[in-house]
Amino acid sequence: MGKVTGIGGFFFRSKDNVALAQWYEKHLGINSSQSGYIWDQEAGATVFSPFKEDTDYFGSNQQFMVNFRVEDLDGLMEKLITDGVKVDEKRINESYGKFAWIYDPEGNKIELWEPINES
């Protein structure tokens, strides 16, 4: 019987799709189809979790929030701050990893997660 094996794409509306695609590629290394090749992500855990309609975990103007797995969260945050990316000052360390948040140029809140290395 068939089943879903992963996320094959993530599509969303933007005010300036070309500029936003370039921002994601420059700051987060996520290639868009506009650059001629598709982002090939590493295998790993993916949480799929609907939130309550009135959640304050991410912006009330957002229908979704993307969580990206990252390596060296602290180093990445330093680079993003140097590059002038809007960051949330809040950071969280949990037993399963470290979290930080940034905003893209259109104000979408993005969660960055460095999982605990279990090897």
C-alpha positions in Angstrom: 0.0 0.0 0.0 1.3 3.5 -0.8 2.4 6.0 1.8 4.0 9.5 1.9 7.8 9.2 2.2 8.7 12.8 2.7 8.1 16.4 1.7 8.8 16.9 -2.1 8.2 20.6 -2.2 7.1 23.6 -0.2 5.2 26.3 -2.0 4.0 29.6 -0.7 2.9 33.0 -1.9 5.2 36.0 -1.7 5.2 39.7 -2.7 8.4 39.3 -4.7 9.1 35.7 -5.4 12.4 36.3 -7.2 13.9 38.4 -4.5 12.6 36.1 -1.7 14.1 33.0 -3.5 17.4 34.8 -3.7 17.3 35.7 0.0 16.7 32.1 1.0 19.5 30.9 -1.2 22.0 33.6 0.0 21.3 33.3 3.7 20.1 29.7 4.2 21.7 27.9 1.2 18.3 26.8 -0.1 18.4 26.7 -3.8 15.3 27.5 -5.7 14.3 26.2 -9.1 15.1 29.7 -10.4 18.8 29.0 -9.8 18.7 26.0 -12.2 18.8 23.2 -9.7 16.7 22.0 -6.8 17.7 21.9 -3.2 18.7 18.4 -2.1 18.2 18.3 1.6 19.7 15.8 4.0 17.6 13.1 5.5 16.5 13.6 9.1 13.6 14.0 11.4 10.6 16.2 10.2 7.9 17.3 12.6 4.4 17.7 11.0 2.3 19.4 13.6 -0.9 21.5 13.1 -1.1 24.1 15.8 -4.3 25.6 17.4 -5.7 28.5 15.4 -4.9 31.0 18.1 -1.3 30.0 18.7 1.2 32.7 19.5 4.2 30.4 18.6 4.5 32.2 15.3 3.0 35.3 13.7 -0.8 35.7 13.6 -0.3 36.8 10.0 1.2 33.4 9.1 -0.7 30.2 8.2 2.5 28.2 8.7 6.1 28.3 10.0 9.0 26.4 8.5 11.5 24.7 10.8 14.9 24.1 9.2 17.4 21.6 10.6 20.8 23.3 10.8 24.4 22.5 11.7 26.3 24.9 14.0 23.3 27.1 15.0 25.5 29.6 16.8 27.8 30.1 13.9 24.9 30.4 11.5 23.2 33.0 13.7 26.4 35.0 13.9 26.6 35.1 10.1 22.9 36.0 9.7 23.3 38.8 12.2 26.4 40.1 10.4 24.4 39.9 7.1 21.7 42.1 8.6 19.0 39.4 8.8 16.2 40.2 11.3 16.6 37.8 14.3 14.5 37.1 17.4 16.7 37.5 20.4 15.1 34.5 22.1 17.0 31.2 22.0 16.0 27.9 23.6 18.1 24.8 24.5 16.0 21.6 24.9 17.1 18.0 25.5 16.5 17.4 21.8 18.3 20.4 20.4 18.8 24.2 20.2 16.4 26.6 18.7 16.5 30.2 17.3 14.2 32.2 15.1 14.7 34.6 12.2 12.4 36.5 9.8 12.6 36.6 6.0 12.2 40.0 4.2 8.5 39.5 4.0 8.2 39.1 7.8 7.7 35.3 7.9 9.0 33.8 11.1 11.4 30.9 10.5 12.5 28.4 13.2 16.1 27.1 13.1 16.8 23.8 14.9 20.1 22.2 15.7 19.2 18.6 16.7 21.3 16.9 19.4 23.8 14.6 17.7 22.8 11.1 18.8 25.8 9.3 17.4 
